[in-house]
């Protein structure tokens, strides 16, 4: 029986709860002063040990989940994090907002820090390569929380490609970063996660963010042991997950099956609407309903991919693809329209009969092409 993604997130978060003993208020200057840093062995010394002084690098909501756990550890005195500061990029990004709310010291990118000022760095969804001279300033290196089972899906968009390719199993990897190339360092910890059916990239991201945060704090709790037992990544099975851009949203009705379109919608639909052309105009297809099993007019089995019908009983626009029909509840032309509004205002004249429907076909908006798994495996990874 499948566990819902929301229940999975709740369960993982419950495992992360720390006892609130010795917790300090969030912000200095509000009825308290920060605890003084105890005299300790310098971080640059081989004898340095936890609680760690951590510098966190991150930007988005996925990164915030790990930052929350580190912040909670620092406040609650659980002997893992002693000091926590943040590096983020310009703009109103989620990590910056959380750092401000939690009164965490922030650094601009690139940070100007001293040798051994921090014991260990943590990078989560940051997007910038860290140079060797910066990495060398951390006696215990810099850790990275990556939402895939490396070496599969190295790169900036692993969750999107996991959904897009229909992977049944994914996971999270905690690795030690190396300069010059993304996601190639040795693995300190790795756990799998079996993907539930019909999960979107946002839903999967929430699950893996919480799982990654849990793995991060466990890794820091046993950092010396994890570093001693780290393993180099295999060269077999390495794939690259490039950034998602708008070109991927163009549907190719002749090539894409109902399953292909379903995965594409779940992977990118929340950020980039699926698109097609209709009578020379771009149409954004919204509220994907999946494979359409409603009855379409007689003779529809002979219609070409891109043929469009309005199904009144279910109030959807149904479009023929490579191996069947898929449905959408609304579209976007100049404004958002329900399926019924699109039919009454635009589609009605072009679908009075199957013969006339050819004038109202949805047309593929890009050159049909197929990227097979072999192509993905041989794509060149970034080297700078």
C-alpha positions as a Python dict, from the first residue, in 0.01 Angstrom:
ca = {
    (1, 'X'): (0, 0, 0),
    (2, 'X'): (139, 341, -103),
    (3, 'X'): (208, 597, 168),
    (4, 'X'): (94, 943, 61),
    (5, 'X'): (375, 1192, 3),
    (6, 'X'): (230, 1422, 270),
    (7, 'X'): (232, 1138, 524),
    (8, 'X'): (590, 1051, 423),
    (9, 'X'): (699, 1411, 486),
    (10, 'X'): (521, 1416, 822),
    (11, 'X'): (682, 1087, 927),
    (12, 'X'): (1030, 1202, 828),
    (13, 'X'): (986, 1532, 1009),
    (14, 'X'): (874, 1351, 1324),
    (15, 'X'): (1201, 1158, 1319),
    (16, 'X'): (1390, 1486, 1309),
    (17, 'X'): (1230, 1634, 1621),
    (18, 'X'): (1490, 1729, 1878),
    (19, 'X'): (1423, 1758, 2248),
    (20, 'X'): (1370, 2127, 2333),
    (21, 'X'): (1603, 2122, 2631),
    (22, 'X'): (1845, 2414, 2655),
    (23, 'X'): (1693, 2580, 2347),
    (24, 'X'): (1780, 2947, 2307),
    (25, 'X'): (1555, 3216, 2160),
    (26, 'X'): (1601, 3284, 1791),
    (27, 'X'): (1733, 3638, 1784),
    (28, 'X'): (1987, 3820, 1998),
    (29, 'X'): (1877, 4147, 2151),
    (30, 'X'): (1536, 4012, 2251),
    (31, 'X'): (1575, 3937, 2619),
    (32, 'X'): (1898, 3743, 2592),
    (33, 'X'): (2248, 3747, 2453),
    (34, 'X'): (2407, 3470, 2247),
    (35, 'X'): (2593, 3207, 2441),
    (36, 'X'): (2963, 3279, 2452),
    (37, 'X'): (3175, 3050, 2239),
    (38, 'X'): (3364, 2824, 2478),
    (39, 'X'): (3739, 2800, 2457),
    (40, 'X'): (3808, 2498, 2245),
    (41, 'X'): (4067, 2335, 2033),
    (42, 'X'): (4110, 2541, 1715),
    (43, 'X'): (3915, 2408, 1418),
    (44, 'X'): (4235, 2371, 1219),
    (45, 'X'): (4368, 2121, 1470),
    (46, 'X'): (4324, 1749, 1399),
    (47, 'X'): (4176, 1723, 1747),
    (48, 'X'): (3878, 1947, 1657),
    (49, 'X'): (3551, 1771, 1720),
    (50, 'X'): (3181, 1842, 1744),
    (51, 'X'): (2984, 2048, 1816),
    (52, 'X'): (3081, 2190, 1477),
    (53, 'X'): (3109, 2545, 1353),
    (54, 'X'): (2916, 2528, 1025),
    (55, 'X'): (2896, 2761, 725),
    (56, 'X'): (2585, 2687, 517),
    (57, 'X'): (2549, 2760, 144),
    (58, 'X'): (2198, 2747, -8),
    (59, 'X'): (1917, 2931, -186),
    (60, 'X'): (1581, 2758, -232),
    (61, 'X'): (1308, 2580, -34),
    (62, 'X'): (1487, 2247, -65),
    (63, 'X'): (1789, 2400, 109),
    (64, 'X'): (1576, 2561, 382),
    (65, 'X'): (1479, 2219, 519),
    (66, 'X'): (1843, 2136, 596),
    (67, 'X'): (1909, 2485, 732),
    (68, 'X'): (1613, 2450, 969),
    (69, 'X'): (1755, 2130, 1115),
    (70, 'X'): (2099, 2283, 1162),
    (71, 'X'): (1944, 2590, 1326),
    (72, 'X'): (1738, 2375, 1561),
    (73, 'X'): (2047, 2175, 1655),
    (74, 'X'): (2237, 2495, 1735),
    (75, 'X'): (1958, 2632, 1954),
    (76, 'X'): (1888, 2311, 2141),
    (77, 'X'): (2239, 2218, 2243),
    (78, 'X'): (2238, 1863, 2106),
    (79, 'X'): (2619, 1867, 2066),
    (80, 'X'): (2616, 1865, 1685),
    (81, 'X'): (2615, 2233, 1579),
    (82, 'X'): (2783, 2499, 1790),
    (83, 'X'): (2781, 2793, 1548),
    (84, 'X'): (2592, 2845, 1222),
    (85, 'X'): (2631, 3114, 957),
    (86, 'X'): (2488, 3138, 606),
    (87, 'X'): (2605, 3219, 254),
    (88, 'X'): (2335, 3286, -4),
    (89, 'X'): (2294, 3467, -333),
    (90, 'X'): (2142, 3807, -398),
    (91, 'X'): (1767, 3844, -424),
    (92, 'X'): (1475, 3746, -205),
    (93, 'X'): (1548, 3374, -187),
    (94, 'X'): (1399, 3137, 75),
    (95, 'X'): (1731, 3072, 252),
    (96, 'X'): (1790, 3444, 300),
    (97, 'X'): (1439, 3490, 440),
    (98, 'X'): (1486, 3205, 688),
    (99, 'X'): (1828, 3335, 794),
    (100, 'X'): (1684, 3681, 859),
    (101, 'X'): (1392, 3539, 1057),
    (102, 'X'): (1630, 3325, 1263),
    (103, 'X'): (1889, 3601, 1306),
    (104, 'X'): (2164, 3389, 1153),
    (105, 'X'): (2476, 3581, 1044),
    (106, 'X'): (2496, 3604, 664),
    (107, 'X'): (2782, 3638, 416),
    (108, 'X'): (2775, 3758, 58),
    (109, 'X'): (2895, 3529, -217),
    (110, 'X'): (3184, 3466, -240),
    (111, 'X'): (3245, 3472, 136),
    (112, 'X'): (3553, 3629, 290),
    (113, 'X'): (3641, 3391, 570),
    (114, 'X'): (3957, 3291, 750),
    (115, 'X'): (4137, 2959, 751),
    (116, 'X'): (3970, 2732, 1008),
    (117, 'X'): (3705, 2990, 1098),
    (118, 'X'): (3453, 2711, 1040),
    (119, 'X'): (3501, 2338, 1087),
    (120, 'X'): (3284, 2221, 800),
    (121, 'X'): (3078, 2367, 517),
    (122, 'X'): (2736, 2247, 400),
    (123, 'X'): (2608, 2309, 48),
    (124, 'X'): (2244, 2242, -41),
    (125, 'X'): (2098, 2355, -373),
    (126, 'X'): (2338, 2646, -413),
    (127, 'X'): (2418, 2645, -784),
    (128, 'X'): (2773, 2785, -774),
    (129, 'X'): (3099, 2595, -799),
    (130, 'X'): (3315, 2644, -492),
    (131, 'X'): (3684, 2708, -569),
    (132, 'X'): (3963, 2497, -424),
    (133, 'X'): (4099, 2785, -211),
    (134, 'X'): (3759, 2816, -38),
    (135, 'X'): (3721, 2442, 16),
    (136, 'X'): (4067, 2427, 172),
    (137, 'X'): (3961, 2670, 447),
    (138, 'X'): (3738, 2400, 604),
    (139, 'X'): (3939, 2138, 799),
    (140, 'X'): (3666, 1880, 749),
    (141, 'X'): (3577, 1983, 395),
    (142, 'X'): (3237, 2079, 258),
    (143, 'X'): (2937, 1847, 247),
    (144, 'X'): (2665, 1850, -17),
    (145, 'X'): (2308, 1716, 14),
    (146, 'X'): (2201, 1603, -334),
    (147, 'X'): (1852, 1463, -414),
    (148, 'X'): (1946, 1161, -623),
    (149, 'X'): (2134, 835, -598),
    (150, 'X'): (2465, 958, -737),
    (151, 'X'): (2614, 909, -986),
    (152, 'X'): (2266, 906, -1144),
    (153, 'X'): (2138, 1258, -1213),
    (154, 'X'): (2438, 1475, -1146),
    (155, 'X'): (2360, 1838, -1212),
    (156, 'X'): (2115, 2114, -1120),
    (157, 'X'): (1777, 1946, -1181),
    (158, 'X'): (1783, 1585, -1054),
    (159, 'X'): (1426, 1579, -920),
    (160, 'X'): (1274, 1699, -1248),
    (161, 'X'): (1463, 1436, -1448),
    (162, 'X'): (1378, 1164, -1198),
    (163, 'X'): (1006, 1224, -1262),
    (164, 'X'): (1052, 1289, -1634),
    (165, 'X'): (1231, 958, -1692),
    (166, 'X'): (987, 761, -1482),
    (167, 'X'): (1241, 637, -1225),
    (168, 'X'): (1078, 410, -969),
    (169, 'X'): (1352, 453, -710),
    (170, 'X'): (1552, 760, -616),
    (171, 'X'): (1708, 884, -294),
    (172, 'X'): (1947, 1130, -133),
    (173, 'X'): (2325, 1139, -130),
    (174, 'X'): (2544, 1323, 120),
    (175, 'X'): (2882, 1370, -44),
    (176, 'X'): (3200, 1568, 2),
    (177, 'X'): (3240, 1825, -272),
    (178, 'X'): (3540, 1868, -499),
    (179, 'X'): (3636, 2173, -704),
    (180, 'X'): (3581, 2228, -1076),
    (181, 'X'): (3295, 1978, -1126),
    (182, 'X'): (2949, 1934, -975),
    (183, 'X'): (2842, 1621, -786),
    (184, 'X'): (3151, 1402, -839),
    (185, 'X'): (3291, 1382, -486),
    (186, 'X'): (3305, 1080, -253),
    (187, 'X'): (2985, 956, -91),
    (188, 'X'): (2950, 971, 287),
    (189, 'X'): (2588, 858, 312),
    (190, 'X'): (2321, 743, 68),
    (191, 'X'): (1962, 627, 120),
    (192, 'X'): (1696, 519, -128),
    (193, 'X'): (1335, 627, -160),
    (194, 'X'): (1075, 435, -361),
    (195, 'X'): (870, 684, -560),
    (196, 'X'): (496, 673, -521),
    (197, 'X'): (284, 669, -833),
    (198, 'X'): (181, 1005, -981),
    (199, 'X'): (410, 1207, -756),
    (200, 'X'): (494, 1557, -886),
    (201, 'X'): (842, 1707, -873),
    (202, 'X'): (732, 1947, -597),
    (203, 'X'): (593, 1662, -387),
    (204, 'X'): (902, 1448, -437),
    (205, 'X'): (1119, 1749, -357),
    (206, 'X'): (948, 1796, -21),
    (207, 'X'): (1000, 1432, 72),
    (208, 'X'): (1367, 1431, -30),
    (209, 'X'): (1434, 1766, 138),
    (210, 'X'): (1322, 1630, 474),
    (211, 'X'): (1504, 1301, 418),
    (212, 'X'): (1820, 1491, 320),
    (213, 'X'): (1802, 1709, 630),
    (214, 'X'): (1778, 1400, 847),
    (215, 'X'): (2076, 1241, 672),
    (216, 'X'): (2278, 1563, 704),
    (217, 'X'): (2241, 1589, 1081),
    (218, 'X'): (2319, 1218, 1117),
    (219, 'X'): (2631, 1263, 904),
    (220, 'X'): (2749, 1560, 1114),
    (221, 'X'): (2682, 1364, 1430),
    (222, 'X'): (2922, 1093, 1307),
    (223, 'X'): (3137, 1301, 1075),
    (224, 'X'): (3478, 1155, 1156),
    (225, 'X'): (3353, 801, 1101),
    (226, 'X'): (3171, 899, 781),
    (227, 'X'): (3484, 1062, 640),
    (228, 'X'): (3694, 760, 724),
    (229, 'X'): (3452, 531, 539),
    (230, 'X'): (3368, 752, 240),
    (231, 'X'): (3349, 584, -100),
    (232, 'X'): (3432, 719, -443),
    (233, 'X'): (3143, 732, -688),
    (234, 'X'): (3120, 467, -955),
    (235, 'X'): (3179, 578, -1313),
    (236, 'X'): (2908, 338, -1431),
    (237, 'X'): (2554, 467, -1465),
    (238, 'X'): (2642, 836, -1445),
    (239, 'X'): (2373, 1062, -1595),
    (240, 'X'): (2341, 1438, -1617),
    (241, 'X'): (2035, 1640, -1513),
    (242, 'X'): (2057, 1975, -1697),
    (243, 'X'): (1843, 2274, -1609),
    (244, 'X'): (1484, 2263, -1730),
    (245, 'X'): (1397, 2530, -1985),
    (246, 'X'): (1082, 2631, -2168),
    (247, 'X'): (1169, 2439, -2484),
    (248, 'X'): (1088, 2117, -2302),
    (249, 'X'): (728, 2229, -2252),
    (250, 'X'): (638, 2204, -2623),
    (251, 'X'): (431, 1891, -2680),
    (252, 'X'): (504, 1666, -2977),
    (253, 'X'): (174, 1486, -3025),
    (254, 'X'): (313, 1250, -3288),
    (255, 'X'): (588, 1122, -3062),
    (256, 'X'): (470, 1146, -2704),
    (257, 'X'): (250, 884, -2543),
    (258, 'X'): (-7, 950, -2273),
    (259, 'X'): (247, 829, -2015),
    (260, 'X'): (515, 1060, -2157),
    (261, 'X'): (284, 1360, -2127),
    (262, 'X'): (177, 1258, -1778),
    (263, 'X'): (541, 1245, -1660),
    (264, 'X'): (621, 1574, -1831),
    (265, 'X'): (326, 1744, -1663),
    (266, 'X'): (421, 1610, -1320),
    (267, 'X'): (785, 1706, -1372),
    (268, 'X'): (752, 2066, -1495),
    (269, 'X'): (383, 2159, -1517),
    (270, 'X'): (374, 2351, -1188),
    (271, 'X'): (649, 2585, -1313),
    (272, 'X'): (631, 2575, -1692),
    (273, 'X'): (288, 2510, -1851),
    (274, 'X'): (278, 2256, -2132),
    (275, 'X'): (241, 2426, -2470),
    (276, 'X'): (116, 2361, -2822),
    (277, 'X'): (12, 2560, -3131),
    (278, 'X'): (-348, 2607, -3242),
    (279, 'X'): (-422, 2791, -3566),
    (280, 'X'): (-86, 2968, -3541),
    (281, 'X'): (-130, 3073, -3179),
    (282, 'X'): (49, 2945, -2870),
    (283, 'X'): (-183, 2770, -2628),
    (284, 'X'): (-77, 2681, -2274),
    (285, 'X'): (-246, 2365, -2151),
    (286, 'X'): (-336, 2367, -1781),
    (287, 'X'): (-483, 2131, -1521),
    (288, 'X'): (-376, 1805, -1682),
    (289, 'X'): (-621, 1524, -1603),
    (290, 'X'): (-424, 1228, -1737),
    (291, 'X'): (-519, 974, -1998),
    (292, 'X'): (-869, 1042, -2126),
    (293, 'X'): (-1106, 747, -2132),
    (294, 'X'): (-1418, 950, -2207),
    (295, 'X'): (-1605, 875, -2526),
    (296, 'X'): (-1504, 1088, -2824),
    (297, 'X'): (-1698, 1112, -3155),
    (298, 'X'): (-1725, 815, -3389),
    (299, 'X'): (-1430, 773, -3617),
    (300, 'X'): (-1192, 931, -3368),
    (301, 'X'): (-962, 629, -3388),
    (302, 'X'): (-862, 742, -3738),
    (303, 'X'): (-782, 1098, -3637),
    (304, 'X'): (-423, 1215, -3637),
    (305, 'X'): (-224, 1319, -3328),
    (306, 'X'): (-316, 1672, -3229),
    (307, 'X'): (-687, 1627, -3298),
    (308, 'X'): (-895, 1812, -3038),
    (309, 'X'): (-1240, 1745, -2894),
    (310, 'X'): (-1438, 1892, -2608),
    (311, 'X'): (-1586, 1626, -2379),
    (312, 'X'): (-1892, 1787, -2224),
    (313, 'X'): (-1959, 1508, -1972),
    (314, 'X'): (-1624, 1558, -1798),
    (315, 'X'): (-1569, 1921, -1904),
    (316, 'X'): (-1223, 1866, -2050),
    (317, 'X'): (-1040, 1934, -2373),
    (318, 'X'): (-926, 1598, -2505),
    (319, 'X'): (-626, 1577, -2739),
    (320, 'X'): (-505, 1278, -2936),
    (321, 'X'): (-141, 1186, -2873),
    (322, 'X'): (77, 901, -3000),
    (323, 'X'): (-116, 619, -2835),
    (324, 'X'): (-448, 761, -2714),
    (325, 'X'): (-607, 1072, -2565),
    (326, 'X'): (-511, 1307, -2283),
    (327, 'X'): (-723, 1571, -2111),
    (328, 'X'): (-691, 1927, -1980),
    (329, 'X'): (-945, 2124, -1777),
    (330, 'X'): (-833, 2469, -1885),
    (331, 'X'): (-614, 2654, -2135),
    (332, 'X'): (-440, 2989, -2152),
    (333, 'X'): (-465, 3209, -2461),
    (334, 'X'): (-491, 3578, -2385),
    (335, 'X'): (-643, 3476, -2054),
    (336, 'X'): (-724, 3158, -1867),
    (337, 'X'): (-1025, 2973, -2008),
    (338, 'X'): (-1213, 2670, -1885),
    (339, 'X'): (-1247, 2383, -2128),
    (340, 'X'): (-1610, 2486, -2189),
    (341, 'X'): (-1512, 2849, -2254),
    (342, 'X'): (-1239, 2742, -2497),
    (343, 'X'): (-1485, 2522, -2684),
    (344, 'X'): (-1763, 2785, -2701),
    (345, 'X'): (-1538, 3077, -2787),
    (346, 'X'): (-1273, 2922, -3009),
    (347, 'X'): (-1297, 2551, -3078),
    (348, 'X'): (-1665, 2512, -3164),
    (349, 'X'): (-1641, 2600, -3533),
    (350, 'X'): (-1343, 2374, -3595),
    (351, 'X'): (-1493, 2058, -3444),
    (352, 'X'): (-1842, 2049, -3591),
    (353, 'X'): (-1733, 1740, -3779),
    (354, 'X'): (-1424, 1516, -3791),
    (355, 'X'): (-1354, 1647, -4142),
    (356, 'X'): (-1344, 2008, -4025),
    (357, 'X'): (-1135, 1922, -3719),
    (358, 'X'): (-815, 1924, -3926),
    (359, 'X'): (-836, 2302, -3935),
    (360, 'X'): (-831, 2313, -3554),
    (361, 'X'): (-552, 2068, -3481),
    (362, 'X'): (-311, 2122, -3199),
    (363, 'X'): (27, 2135, -3373),
    (364, 'X'): (363, 2043, -3227),
    (365, 'X'): (559, 2356, -3148),
    (366, 'X'): (910, 2215, -3188),
    (367, 'X'): (1093, 1968, -3408),
    (368, 'X'): (1008, 1614, -3293),
    (369, 'X'): (1304, 1445, -3133),
    (370, 'X'): (1362, 1167, -2886),
    (371, 'X'): (1633, 1163, -2619),
    (372, 'X'): (1699, 804, -2521),
    (373, 'X'): (1874, 681, -2209),
    (374, 'X'): (2193, 610, -2406),
    (375, 'X'): (2205, 979, -2505),
    (376, 'X'): (2169, 1084, -2142),
    (377, 'X'): (2453, 856, -2027),
    (378, 'X'): (2697, 1000, -2281),
    (379, 'X'): (2621, 1368, -2230),
    (380, 'X'): (2931, 1563, -2130),
    (381, 'X'): (2933, 1677, -1769),
    (382, 'X'): (3045, 2030, -1677),
    (383, 'X'): (3415, 2063, -1612),
    (384, 'X'): (3433, 2421, -1488),
}
